[in-house]
Amino acid sequence: MSPTVFRYKNYRFFFFSREEIRKHIHVYSSDGEAKFWIEPEVTLDKSEGFSKKELNILQKVIEERLNEIKKAWKKHFES
C-alpha cells in the first residue's frame, strides 16, 4: 500500500507502507522520482529524472506542507 498524502501539479507525494521507520516522503511524476527525509529537517535522500530546479521546488513544497505530511505519517504508521 502506498497512500497518497497530496498531489501538487503533476507530482504525487506518498509513503510506502512497509519501509524504514525514519520519516520521509516519496515524490513521483512521469519525469522521475525522489525521496526526501522530513526529519530532523527536509533533505533530499535520492532522486532520478528530476532536474535540480524541480528538486528545489519539490523541497520547498514539502517544507511548506510539512505539518500535513507529519500528520499523515502519524495517522498511517501509528494506527
Buried (B, 14 or more C-beta within 10 A) or exposed (E): EEEEBBEBEEBBBBBEEEEEEEBBBBBBBEEBBBBBBBEEEBEBEEBEEBEEEBBEBBBEBBEEBBEEBBEBBEEEEEE
